[in-house]
Amino acid sequence: MTFVLPGDHIDPELLPSHPTLPIKLGPGLRHIPPNTITPVVAGQLCTDTRKNSIWVEFNGGRYIPTVGDLVIATVHHSSVDVYYASITDYTSYASLPQLSFEGATKKNRPVLVQGSLIYARVSLANKHMDPELECVSSSTGKSDGLGLLTGGMLFTVSLVMARRLMMPKPTEQGKLVVLEELGDAGVAFEIAVGRNGKVWVNSKNPKTTLAVGKAIQDTDDKGLTMDEQKKLVKKLVKEL
């Protein structure tokens, strides 16, 4: 486990190396040409060798859009060909072309109203420009699970919790068992997690939706251990 401070020198041996994929810098890191990578925040240095990515795990601050991130955005308004959606409070709106949906054409495209929730991928992120979103894969033309989120409720969590929930192996890598325990207890629900600290939960029963959202937020706010998460789930299941 390696912790870094802003401006620290990162040993090249800590960088992931993949035979074909280029290295991908995540939140908390900056590339200084020609080949210097330096942290801009204090936190734990993390790597994903499968994706050849490296980032700094830190809590606090606002979400900064990064290309490839999955986010949950709220539609605010629209123009002729573009929807404008909020990713984080008090920041510029992200643009979402109305044709950036699976099968969308000028005559057949989704109609999103103010307040609609969308699960989208960041396709453009530049500090000099407002971010751009897409709800379709540019390579396959498929939605890959992206698009309009209907029903359910939206919950806010920390950026660290969002990243933990989205890890390939949340139990091993993020020390999270709350969702797995809920599923094993027979609680049926759908979930979508955005890197911007938003979690959408849906189920047939509003009480179940609230219980799942509360379990996630309590785990985040109280820093629950895996054993404490299991106890929390048992308590919530009894109340359902």
C-alpha positions, -999 to 999 in steps of 0.1 A, spaced: 0 0 0 16 33 -12 5 67 -1 14 99 -20 13 136 -15 9 164 -41 41 168 -61 57 135 -49 79 116 -73 63 83 -84 87 54 -88 84 40 -124 83 6 -108 49 14 -93 34 21 -127 14 -7 -144 29 -21 -176 8 -38 -203 22 -53 -235 -4 -35 -257 -25 -10 -237 -13 25 -231 -12 36 -195 -44 54 -184 -42 81 -157 -72 83 -134 -82 109 -108 -55 126 -87 -27 123 -112 -12 146 -138 11 140 -167 40 164 -171 57 160 -205 77 142 -215 74 113 -190 67 125 -155 36 115 -136 29 134 -104 0 133 -79 -21 164 -74 -39 152 -43 -30 132 -12 -42 96 -10 -35 60 -17 -19 51 -50 -39 24 -68 -34 4 -100 -55 -19 -122 -31 -40 -142 -60 -54 -163 -69 -19 -176 -33 -6 -173 -46 23 -152 -33 41 -122 -50 66 -99 -50 82 -64 -78 70 -41 -88 100 -20 -119 113 -2 -133 147 -6 -134 173 -33 -158 174 -63 -159 150 -91 -137 159 -121 -150 142 -154 -125 118 -170 -130 102 -204 -144 67 -201 -161 73 -167 -196 60 -162 -218 87 -145 -254 93 -135 -266 127 -148 -298 146 -145 -312 163 -176 -317 200 -171 -328 214 -205 -324 207 -242 -317 225 -275 -325 213 -310 -300 184 -311 -285 183 -276 -296 176 -240 -278 194 -212 -274 174 -180 -259 180 -145 -231 157 -134 -222 176 -102 -238 205 -84 -226 241 -92 -207 231 -123 -213 236 -160 -238 212 -177 -225 183 -197 -238 180 -233 -255 148 -245 -262 147 -283 -297 134 -289 -284 109 -314 -260 93 -288 -284 66 -280 -287 31 -295 -308 31 -327 -315 69 -324 -322 88 -356 -335 123 -363 -370 108 -366 -367 83 -338 -348 95 -307 -356 94 -270 -375 123 -255 -360 132 -221 -377 158 -199 -362 179 -172 -353 157 -142 -347 126 -162 -319 104 -150 -294 90 -175 -266 65 -171 -239 77 -195 -202 75 -204 -180 106 -205 -168 108 -241 -150 142 -239 -133 158 -209 -112 189 -211 -105 216 -186 -111 242 -213 -144 227 -224 -176 214 -209 -178 176 -208 -197 156 -233 -216 123 -226 -228 94 -247 -253 66 -241 -240 43 -268 -207 26 -276 -189 43 -305 -174 10 -316 -204 -13 -314 -234 11 -316 -250 -7 -287 -261 9 -254 -242 -16 -232 -266 -9 -203 -265 29 -208 -295 52 -213 -326 64 -194 -330 52 -158 -367 48 -151 -382 46 -117 -361 40 -86 -344 65 -64 -311 84 -65 -287 83 -36 -255 103 -30 -223 87 -17 -186 97 -15 -164 95 -45 -144 68 -28 -175 47 -21 -185 51 -58 -151 38 -69 -153 9 -44 -187 -1 -57 -174 -1 -93 -144 -23 -87 -143 -56 -106 -141 -74 -73 -156 -51 -46 -153 -77 -19 -116 -84 -23 -105 -49 -36 -130 -26 -19 -139 -46 13 -176 -43 4 -200 -71 10 -232 -51 16 -247 -57 -19 -236 -93 -20 -252 -99 14 -285 -83 3 -286 -104 -28 -279 -136 -8 -307 -127 16 -331 -127 -14 -335 -90 -17 -342 -82 -54 -330 -49 -68 -313 -31 -97 -284 -7 -92 -264 17 -113 -233 34 -99 -218 66 -113 -182 77 -107 -196 111 -98 -209 98 -64 -244 89 -75 -261 56 -70 -295 47 -86 -315 19 -69 -347 3 -82 -369 -25 -70 -406 -35 -71 -411 -23 -35 -402 14 -25 -394 1 10 -368 -22 -5 -353 6 -26 -349 28 5 -334 -1 25 -308 -8 -2 -299 29 -5 -297 33 32 -274 3 35 -250 17 10 -250 52 25 -245 38 61 -216 17 49 -201 48 34 -208 74 61 -199 51 91 -170 34 75 -184 -1 83 -162 -31 82 -173 -63 64 -186 -78 96 -205 -47 104 -220 -46 69 -233 -82 74 -249 -72 107 -265 -41 91 -280 -62 63 -294 -88 87 -311 -59 106 -325 -43 74 -338 -76 61 -357 -83 93 -374 -49 89 -385 -55 53 
